[in-house]
Amino acid sequence: MRSIIFYLTIALFSNCGGQFPEKFMNQKQIEIQYEALSRGFFENILISEAGIRLRIDRNNALQTFYKISKKDWQTCLDLLEELNPEDLPTLKAPTSKRFYDGAAHAVLSIEIDGQKMTTPSFDHGYPPETIKDLTAHVLELKKQCFSKDKRGAQ
């Protein structure tokens, strides 16, 4: 009797087991990171499906994690679909204020399944046209997180 139950259990799990890998094979680990810094300013925004991590100091002593809504995450994915991550390293900055302390240096990185692509440095607030919408969305999410802190919610 035990051997029948044992073999039925193996047959049951082996038949169902084939479905799970297909379901998760299309899932990708995606992270969007925006970092801006100058002599007296630092911010690092890391966005993934799990949430948003904000760091405002270079030593990682001040970091906060916020949950992200499915709608906001889907907007990030939609904006990512509009660009080719392999083109990020070749983007040209539209302005040069960062060279004379007129703006903080900023970079945008996208990591997909462990492969990281990063833009060259550009002026914080003045991204290359190709990533303008994605950068604006990332900064808007950061702004929403800070407004949550002011209300006392997280």
Protein Blocks (a to p, Z undefined) as FASTA:
>chain_A
ZZmmmmmmmmmmmmmmmmmmmmmmmpccdddddddddfkbccdddddfkbccddfbfklm
accdddddfklmmmmmmmmmmpcfklmmmpccfbfklmnopaccddddddeehiacdddd
ddehiacfklmmmmmmmmmmmmmmmmmmmnopZZ
